[in-house]
């Protein structure tokens, strides 16, 4: 028997007119280098008033044994349970413009049903544009301008030049949502920060800052980023300090810079003539070994 996808979602009965809003989404579980998308989500929820207006039935979507929620135990009893939530928040930007944010763990099952439920919400609320947020690791140096590329259901929505042509990658629900919305004639896109691969496992605020910059250009939303900019400046200072402490790491970053500059100047994925540059794996391994040797507070 077919199941109504809206049965997966409990929607608030007290919702204002949302016609023309933007829906952002980021789901934990797939690649998010530098915690780019997750940091944007955290920044929005920390700096803007918000409330949950739709809640998915995660009991029907998650494999708890694969990703066990945290429980708190004190002395002789359980005192807390961090219940996972997949929800849609209603927020307002700095100018009072409403927008939506869907966030939570990526479901382990029923992806098609969830994608159909999202489409139903998009049509119910009159969402004009749906945007996914993500970071992916790239062999680029942190000393060059961090790029944000996009993919979309219409060419007119795409911003930035992609370094990719045709690739096959593991599926993820955010990608499926964009794909199914496009099939249904809705505008949807994804913003992707290209994060230096040696910083992929860290929280890199610069990536989130660049995502928000591109987001505001694409949507017209206004988001205050003072706190995020300060965090990015602090992270940059710490990274430079760590690089300065190791001549080997400095040489590796310089090699990446030469590779990057050669690529930009030639518009091809080629190294400068005669240049020998370590592989991405070699660079990442060396930098990660260096960072692992640093005091934990760094």
Secondary structure as UniProt FT lines:
FT   HELIX           5..8
FT   STRAND          9..11
FT   TURN            19..20
FT   STRAND          22..28
FT   HELIX           33..35
FT   HELIX           36..47
FT   STRAND          50..56
FT   HELIX           58..60
FT   TURN            64..66
FT   STRAND          71..74
FT   TURN            75..76
FT   STRAND          77..81
FT   STRAND          87..92
FT   TURN            94..95
FT   STRAND          98..105
FT   HELIX           111..125
FT   STRAND          129..138
FT   TURN            142..143
FT   STRAND          148..152
FT   HELIX           155..157
FT   HELIX           173..183
FT   TURN            184..185
FT   STRAND          188..196
FT   HELIX           197..199
FT   TURN            200..201
FT   HELIX           205..219
FT   HELIX           226..244
FT   HELIX           247..266
FT   TURN            273..274
FT   HELIX           280..292
FT   TURN            296..297
//
